[in-house]
Amino acid sequence: MNKTLKVMTSAALLAGVVAPVAVTTVDAANSKSIVDKVLYVADDYDGETATNVNHLIIKADDITITSQDTFRLSLPSGVKWVKDKYPERKTTDSEAAFEVVSRTDRDLELKIVKDLAKNGLEPQIPLYFKADGAEGEVKVTVDPRDSKISGGQYTIAVIGTGKTASSIASVKTIKDGGTIDDIRIDETSIGALYNKGGEQKLTLTLPSKFKWKNVSTSKTLTGDDANKTISLGGGFSNNFEIVEVTGNDDNKLTVKFKVKADNQKIGTIYLKGLQIDADRKAEFGEIEADLDGDKVTSTTLVIAKYGDFGTEASIKGDVPTLLAGRLTDVKKDVETVEVTLKERVAGSWLPGRSVDVEFPSWVKVLGVDVTNSKYPTADSTIARLFNDDIKGDSNEISFNLPSEDVLGKTDNKREFKVKFYVSTKADVEGDLTVKIDGRAGIEVPETVIAKVVAPVKVETQKVDVRTGIKKQPLNDIVITETTKGAMLDKKTVQLKLSDGKFTDEKPTITVKEGNVKIKADSVNVDGGVLTFDIDGESTRASQIVVSGLSLDLNRAVPEGEVQVEVGGDAIVQNSTFGDGWAIAKAFGKPKTEASFGKKKYNEEASDDVASYNLAGKVDAGEFDREYVVKKAVATVVTPADGNATVVPATFTIGSTTYKVGEVEKTMDVAPFVEAGRTFMPVRYVAEAIGISKENILWDQATQTATFIKAGNVAQLKVGSKTLTVNGANISMDTAAKVKDGRTVIPVRFVAQALGASVNYDEANKTVTVK
């Protein structure tokens, strides 16, 4: 099969219709020669049996061409004269003016036997030739020799390969339901599709995920009911019968037809006005159609490009930097950059089809603003559609585009501008991206619309501590704002221990850099929680040093790290904090007055204003994260009384042998490193951190592993990047998986979630869990 992309020009279109009556002339001083028509013939053409012969006509121009002189007609290689049609010493033209002197396969030498005067005889020499390997244009050369006939080259035929040549006027980029350009099927020679009036067919087959639409089954070719799918040209104009046309809602278009008589002109079939519907799973790109038939030459045509419209996405201004966990009534605290979405091709967005918008999992969308001066009606409608789906509890939005009337005319490129309002999880930093796709044709790859950074950085040096000892001093904890005003006025900073409690003595809190103010009498120590209030936001990024903290540990604290969580509503405003609505508290207003762009925070929303999700523990814009960062302040180096001592377990990357203390054991899958994370068999890791076998549960149906230790319950599912500990979700940067029939887990996440420590020795490729 000849797989090509064939596009016809207007000149080629014209040639295909009128070629049988085309003429070629060359003017000269003595004579004028004309070929009365150019023949379009097949590569097996033989003029000996042809009924449709063309002629070379020679006219005297400004002098009389006298007799007895000779001239020669020569053919190119790949074409031969039919010698039997030119007997020697016989005249061979309509006026008996020329006599054949000699002939070979390619040369025909003629003698002039009658004078040719201006306005006198115009002899016509029939051109009997046969194809012998040539393709394309064939020219006869007139060599004057000793005559006064002017020399020159004249096109007498075009030799085509196969029975037909197929092409399409242009390859359009179409959407679902789009109309392709006209397909043309030309005979390459006169009568190529003639089958003595017998029925034959042609088929045009699309890929499996596409179907033909708007295929007319009418057999009428003329009058008011002219067929929409079939049109004819050339020799088929009055000599073609449609038997049947099928193909609606199918990927195969079939035309059954008859050519009623042997034509004297090459014929052309046009397939017009065809539309293509795409399956939801159809891929964007070129659409190829296979053309076959009884006498139609098989070929593959690229007839369209599907859906490769794209959407121009541009941003206005600099991408803003947002603070993780920030939620206030100051727009810039929650507002992304404005994104302009514009059609690349007018009319490519499909009214009524879906638009799906996705942000990272650590984002909750609170509202949007939509603007565009061209279509003000569309602004409010699209904004409402966006906001109708926003409940404040998801990182995704989905809606259907409005009607054509709302979107504007299809001869103009549609566009709109959108700005999002977001709440981000307090302990996550990174690029805040948006991805837009769906069946409406608005396709935007992941685009960065904001950058999220932690409001503060925390530094300290760990100290070794022991259980059962009070007043064990900690090193200074340094809290540094990443930008001015990162800690909010009249709000509280909180430091919360993971184990043990702070000694009752109040620490010293000093502003080392910047100009943030601390409310002196607000410092409070309550068990494992230290709090103090901000009494004036900084206008320069500031640094606070907490000194003089001590740690009390009872004998029940296990070995491992003691961490401090740094948060409080001065730093994190979108935490549940166990009560109320974060939005209402952050705004300092009744919840019915808070708004984000055109989205209202309204518990009792009207019909045209959708409400946020106000049910459940976590409400609109909230996360179950009260801290920005966790920092280890101490390491417990003695085991807790009353608990079994957990003996360190040592695993070697790539080896199935491991040690628990000094006892060597064997497992059935070796630890391995993938994408920077160490994976180990789940059962051996659990046992190594002191979990008994009965507290290691596996649910085959859901592919979920559950671990229970000291009242803590951890769960993770094969293929998921979420680790659940006591009902709280912890994001991992990799997922549990199955290898060699065993479940393997990212060891550090699970071990630390259950109070164990993990150390990796790069030199020896060993992992120690205790």
N, C-alpha and C positions, 0 to 999 in steps of 0.2 A: 504494500500500500504506500502510495506516495503521500507522505505526511508533510504538508506545506501550508503556509499562510498565504493566501492569494487575495490580493486586493485589486479591483479593477478601477482604472481611471476613466474619466469621461470619454477620452479619445478611444480607448479600447472598447468601451460600451458602444460607441457609434460604429466602430469598425466591424464589430460582430453583427450588426444589423444590415449594413449596406455593402459589405465587402463583395458580394457577387456581382455588383454593377460598377465596381471601382475601375478607374482607368489610369494608365501610367503613360505620360507623354514626355518626349524630349524635343525641344525646338532646335533647329539648326538652319544653316543658310540654304542648304540644297533641298532637304526633305524633312518631313515631320512624321514620326512613327508613333503609333498608339496601340496599346493593348486594350481590347474592348472590355475585358473583365479579369479580375484576379480570382483564380480558383482556390478555394479552401478544400484541401484534399487530405485523405488519410495517408499513413506511411506505406500502405500497400496499393496506392493508386496506380492504375494501368490505363493509359489513354487509348489503348487499342480497342477496349470495349466500352469506353465512355460515350455517353450520349450528350454530355454537356461540355462542349469544346470551346476554348477561347481562341482569339486570333490576334495576329500582329498585322496592323493596317499601316500601309506605307503610302504617303501622299507627297507628290512633288510640291515644292514650296515656291522658289523664285526662278528655277531654271528647268528645262526639260531633261529628264534622266533618260539617256539614250540606251538602246538595246545593245546586246552582245557583251556588256560588262558583267562581272560576277561579284557577288558578296557572300558573306558567311553568317550563319546563325549558330552560336555555341552555347551549350548548357554547362552549368557547373558540375563538379564531381558529386556523385550521389543521385544524379538524374540522367536518364537516357532518352534519346529519341526512339520512337516506335518506327523502325526503319521500313517496315512493310507498308506504312502509310505514305512513304516518299519514294516511289519507284524511279529509278534513274531514267533520264531522257524523257520524263513526263512532266507536264505542268502540274503545279501543286497549289494554285491559288484560285480565287473566285473569278479573276479576269484573264486567266491563262497568260499572265504576264511573266511568270517565272518558271524556269525549267530546272529540274533537279540535275545537278552535275555529278555530285557524289554525296554519300552520307556514311557517317560512322555513328558509334553510340552517342557521341557528344557534339559532333559537328555536322551541319547541314549546309552544303555549298550550292548556291543557286545562281543561275544565269538569267539576266534580264532579256526577254525575247520580244517585248513590246515597249515602245517609248512611253514614258510617264510624263505628262505635261501638267502644269498647274491647272487646277480645276478639271483635270481629265480623269483618267483611270485611278481608282483607289483599291489596289489589290489587297485581299485579306488572306493571309497565310495561316491555315489552321495549325495549332500547336499540339501535336500528338506526342506526349511524353509519358514516362512512367517513373515512379519513385524507386530509387535503388540505394536507400540508406540515408538520404538527405532529410534534414528536419529544418523547419522554419521557412524563411523567405527564399524563393527560387527566382533568379533573374536570368533572362536570356541576353546574350551579348551580340549586338549587330556590328560586324566587322566589315567596313566598306570595300576592302580589297581594292580593285581597280575601278570601282563604280563611283558614281556621284551621290549614292545614298549615304546619308549621314550616319555615323556610328553612334553607339550608346548602349546603355544597359536598361532593361525594362523588366519590372516585376511581373511575373506571369502566374505565380502560385504561392501559397503558404501551406507547407506540409506539417500536419499536427500528429502528435503521438496519441494513441488511444482513440476512442470514439468521441469522447467529450472532454472539454476543459471547463473546470468549475472555479468560481471565485465569488468573493463578497465585496460589495462596494466599499465598505470601511468596517473596521473592527471597533464597535462602540463599547464604551464602558457602561454597563447596565446595572440596575438594581433588580430586586425581586419583582417579577412581572414586567420587566423592561422589554422594549421592542428592538429587535436587531435590524441591521440594514439589509438591503435586497441581496439575495443569493442568485447568481446567474450561472446557468448550465448551457454552454455552447456546444453544438456539434463542431468537431474539428474538420469535418469534411461534409460535403453535400450528401445527404441520405444516410449519414452515419447511424441515426436512430430509426431508420425505416425498417420495418419488419413485415412488409407486405400486408399491412393492415392488421397484423396480429397484436393482441394485448401484451403489454409489458409493464414494468413498474420501476420506480426509483424509491429509495428510502434514505432518510436523513435521520441518523440516530444520535441522541444526546447522551452524555454520561448519566449514570443511574440516578444521581441525586438532582436531576433537572427534568422538567417536563415542558412540552409544547403547550402554548395557549393561543387562542384566537386563530385556530386552523379552520378555515371555511370548508365545508363539505359540499358546497354548491358545484355543479357541473357546468354552470352557465359561464361563458367567457365574454359575452357581449351584452350591451344594453344596460338598463338601470341596475340589474342584478349582477353586474360584473363581479367575478370571483375575487375575493380578497387575497387568496393565497397564491393562485396561479395566474401568471400573465405571460404572453407569448411575443416573440419577435422573429424577424427574418422569415424563413420559409415555413414556419409553423403558424403564421398568422391566420391562415384560412384552411389549415390542413391538419388539425390536431383535435382529438377528442378525449375529454376527461371521462374515465370510467368510474373512478372512485377516489376520494381523498379522505384519509383518516389520520388521527394523531392527537386530538384534544386530550389533555390530561394523561398523556403517555410520553415516554421519552423517544418514541419512534414515529416519525411522520412518513406516511406512505402515500404515493401518488401512482395510481394505475391509469394508463393512457394508451391511446392508439395513434400512430402516425398514419393517416389515411391514404397517402399517395407518395410516390417518390418525388421529392422536391427538386426544383432547379436552383434553390438557394439554401444556404446553411440555416438551420433553425436554432432558436434560443428559447429556453424555459426560464422564467423568473419566479422565484418564491418570495412573496412580499408580505410585509406587515406581521411577521411572526413574532410572538412574544414567548418569553421563557420564565417559568416559575421555578424557584429554587427550594429545595428541602432545607430544613433548619440546620442540617449538618453539612450542607454544601460548602465547599471551601472556596475562598476568594481566589481569583486568578483567571486564566484563560479558559474559555469553554470551547472544547473541540467537538466537532460533529463529524461522524463517519458517513460518507455518501457512497451508496452502492446502487446497483441496478442491473437489469438484464443486459443492456448494451451500454449503460452509463459507466464510464471509467471510474473505478473505485479510488477514492481519495479521502484525506482528512483535512477539514477546514477549521481554522480558528475563526469562529463566527462572532465572538464577543468576549469581553472581560467582565467577570461578575464581581460586583460589590467593592471593587478596588477604588472607591471614591475617597475614603479617608475624610478626616475632619481636621481642619487647621486649628491647632490649639496654641494660643499664645498667652503670655502673662504680662500684666501691666505693672511695671515697677519692680522693686527688689522683693525677693522672697523673704517674708518676715521670720524672725526668730521668736518662737513661743516658749514659755516656761512650762515644763511638765507639771501636771497637777493644778495649773492655774485656772481659776474660774471666778471672774469678777464682772462688774457691769461696765468696765472699760473696754471698748470695742477691740482695741489693738491687742488685748490680752488673749482673745479667742478667735481672731479673724485671720483667714488665710489671704494670700494674694488673689487678685481678681483674675479669672481665667476667661478668655474670649474663645468661644467655640464657633467655627464658621465652616459651612459646606465648601468643599473643594469644587464640587460640581452642583450647579443649581438643581434643586429637586431631588437630591440624593437622600435626604432624610425622609423617612416614611411615616406619615401621620398615623396615629393609632398603634404604632409598634413600640416595643419596650425599650426603655433606657435604664441601664443598670450601672450604679455608681458605687465604687468600693474603695474604702480607706483601709489602712493597716488595722489589725485586730485590737490594738491598744488605743483606738480612737473611737469616740462617740460623737455623732453629728447632732448639732443642736438647732441649726437653722441655715437658711440661705438668703442672699439678696440676688435678684435677677434684674438686669438692666439691659436695654438696647433701644436706642432712639428710633430705629426703623419700624419696629413693631411693638408699640406700647401695649397693645392688647395681649400680645404673646408674653410680655414681661410678667404681668400679673398672673396669667394662666399658668405659665411654666413654674413660676415661684410657688403658686398654690399646689401644683402637682408634686413638686419637690417636697414642700413642707407637709403635705398630707401624709407622706410616707415616713416623715421624721417623727420618731417618738422619743428621741433622746437616749435610747438604750441600745443602739446598734451602730456598727461601722459601715452599714450598707443602706443604699436608697434604691428603690425601683419604682418606676411609673411608666405610663404610656404617653408618647408625644400627643399634643392636642391635634385638632383637625386642621385641614389645609387652610381654611379661612383664618384661623388664628395664627398659623405659622407664617402666612404671607405668600405671595405669588411665587410659583416655581421658576419663573424666568429670572428671578433675582437670587443670589446666594443668601441663604438664611444664616443668621448668626444670633447669638445672645451671649451676654456676659454674666458670669456667676461667681459669687464670693461665698465661701462657706464659713460657718462658725462651729468650732469644735472644742471638745474637752478631751484631754489626753491623760493616760495613766501616769501616775506620779513618778514611778521608778523606771520609766522607759525614755530613752533618748534616741534621736535619729531623724532621718528624712520623713516628713509627713507627705505621702504621695496620694494621688487620686488616679483611679483607673476607670474609664467609662467605656462600656460596650453595650451589647444588646441588639435586638433585631431592627431597631429604628435606623441603623446606619451611622449612628454617632460613635465612632471608634477612636478613642484616645488612649495610647499606651500609658503606663505609669509615669506620672508627671509630678515633680516635686513642687508643692504649693506652700510649704512652710518647713522650717527646721525646728525641731524640739530639743531643748537642752534642759538639764536639771537646774533648778533655781539656785542650788547651793552644792558645793563640794565639801566633803568631810575628810579630814586627815587625823590620824593618831598612830601611835606605836603600841602594839600589843604587849601585854605583860603576862608573865606566868603566875597563876593563882592556884590556891589549894582549897579543897572543900573543908567546911567546918571552921573556917577562920574568918574573923570580922576585920573590918577596916584595912583591907588590902588596897594600897594606893594604885590609882590608874594614871596613865600619862594624860597630858593635856589633849583635849578634843578641839580641833580647829575647824570652824564652820565659815566658809568663804562664799559670799554671793558671786554668782556668775555674771550678774548685771546689776545695775543700780535698782533699788526698790524691789529686789527679789523677795525680801521678807516684809510682809504687809503691816502697816500701822494698826495699832489697837488689836492685834491678833497675837496668838500664842505659838511659841516654838516649843516642841516637845522632843525629849530624848528618852527612849524607852528600852530597857534591857530585855534580852531574850531569856536570861537566867539570873537568879540572885536579885539583890536589891542594893540601891545606893545607901551608903551610910548617911545618917540623919543630918550631919553637918552640911550646911549650904556651901556650895562651891563658889569660887570667884569667877565672875563673867566680865571679860574685858573686851572693849572694842579696840583692836590693834590697828586696823586700817579703815579708811572711809569715815562716814559720819552717821551711821545708823545709831539710834538711841535705844537703850534698854531701860525698862521701868525697874528701878532698883528694888522696890519692895515687892516685886512680882515673882522673884525667884522662889521656887518651891520644890521640895523633894518629898515624894510620897512613894515609899517602897522602891519599885523598879522604874519610877518615872520622875524625870526632872523637867520642870516647865519654867518658862519666863516669857514676859510680854515685850513686844516691840512698842516703843513710845515715840516713834518718829522714823519714817522711812528714809533710807539713804538716798542721797543725790549723787553719790559715788559708790561703786561697788565696795562693800565693807567686809571686814573679817572680824569674827568673834572668837575669842579663846575661852574655853571652859576649863578652869584649873581647880585642883583640890578635891577632885572626886575620889571616893573610896568605895570599895565593893565588899559587901557581906555575902558569904556563900554558906548555905547549910550543907549537910552531908549527903543530901539527895541529888545534888547537881551532878550530871554525868561528865565524863571527860569530853574534851572538845572545846570549841570556841564559844565565848560569850560575846554576843553582838549587841550593838545599840542601833535602834531605828531612829532616824532623825526626820521629824515631820512636824505635825501641828498645823493649825489653820493659818498661821502666818506664812507657811511654806506650801501646804497642800490644802486647796479649797474644795476639791471635788471628791473627797472621801465621804463615805456615809457617816462616819464618826458615830454610828449607832443610833442617830435620831434625826428627825426632821428632813427637810429637802435642802440639798447642798446649794441649789440655784437660789432659792429664796434667802438662805443665809449669806451666800456670797454677795448677792445684790443688796442685802440690807433692806429689802422692800417686801411687801406682801407678794406671795407667789403669783397672784393674778396680774401684777404690774410688770413682772420681768419679761424681757423679750430679747431675741437674737435675730437681728435683721427683721424679716417679716414673719418670723415664727414667734408666737406668743406662748409664754409659760402660763397656762390657764387650766386649772383643775376642772372647771366647768366651761369647756370651750363651746362656742356657738357652732352652728352648722357649717360655716365656711372657714372656721379656724380649728385645725386638729389639735388635740391635747397631747402633751407628753405622757409617757407611761409613769403614773404616780403610784402604781401598786407594787407591793413587795418591798424587800429590804433595800434593794439597790434601785434608786430612782433615776430620773432624767439626768444625764451627764455625770453620773456618779460611778466610782470604782471602789472596790473593797481594798483600797490601798491607802494607808494613813501616812506613809513615809516616802521620802524621796530616795533615800539610800540606807543600806545596812552597812555597818562597819564593825569589824571585830576589834574589841578593846582588850580582850584577855583570852588566855588559853588555860583551861583547867587541866592540870598535869597530874592530878591524883584522882582515882576512881571514887565514885560516891559510895558511902557506907550503905550496906543492905542490898546493893545491886551486885550481880555477878560481874567479875572483871572481864571485860571484853578483850580477848587476846588479839593483837594485830594480825591481819591476814595479808600475805604478800602474793601478788599475782605478777606474772611475767608476760609481756606482750608476745603473742605468737605461740605460747606454750600452754599445754593442758595441765601442767603440773603447778601446784601452788602450795603455799605453806600457811598453816594456822599456828602461830607461835613457831615452834621448831618441828612441828609434825607436818610431814609432807603428804599431800593428797592429790587426787586426780579428778579432773572434770572432763566432760565430753566435747566442749567447744572452747577454743583458746580465745583470750581477749584480743581485741584488735583496735586499731586507731583508724577512724574515718572522718575526714573533714575536720581534723583537729580535736575530735572528741573520742574518748576511750569507751568502748563497748565491752561489757562482760556479761556472762550468763546470769540471769536474774536470780536463780535459786542460790547460787554460790555466794553472790554478793550479799543477799539477804541474811544468809547464815553467818557470813563473816562479820556483819554489824550487830550480831546478837539477836536476830529474830528467829524464833523457834519455827520448826517445820509446820506446826499446826497454824501458825500465824502468817503463812505464805499461801495465798489463795489464787487460783487460776480459773477464769471463766472462759472456756473454749469458745462458747457461742459468740461472746462479744470481744474475744481476744484481749481481755483485761486482767492485769495482775494487781493484787491487793496485798499490802504489807501492813501489819499491825505491830506497833512497838510502843510500850509505855503509854498507852492511851492514845497514841497518834496513829492515824490511818492515812496511808498514802496509796494512790491508785494511778496507774497509767495504762494507756491502751496502745496496742501495736499500731504504728503509723501516725499517732497523734503527738504533737509537740506540746501538749498541755499535761502537766503533772498536778493532780489534785491532792492537797494535804488538808485533812479535816474540813473538807468542803470548799476550801479556797483554791483557786486556779493559779498555777505558777507556769509561766511560759518558759519553754526550753528552746534552744536553738537547733535541736535535732530531735528525732523521734525514736522510740523503741521499735525494734524490727525483729524478724525471725530469720535466723541463720542456721543452716544444717538442722532444721527441725527444732531448734531451741530459741526461746525468746531472749534477746540480748538488749541491755539497757544502757543509756548514757549514765555511767556510774556516779559521777560527781553530783548530779542533780538529786538523785534518789537518796544517796547516802547523807548528804548534807540536810535534806529535808527531814530526815529521821534522826538527826543529831550526831551523825558520824563524821569523821574527818577523812579526807582523801589526799594522799601525797603521791606525786609522780616524780620518779627519778629518771630523768632524761638519759643520763649516761648508761644506766643499767637496764633501761626500758622496763622498770618495775612500778607497780601501783600498790601502795600500802593503804589498807582500809582499817580504821579502828574506831 
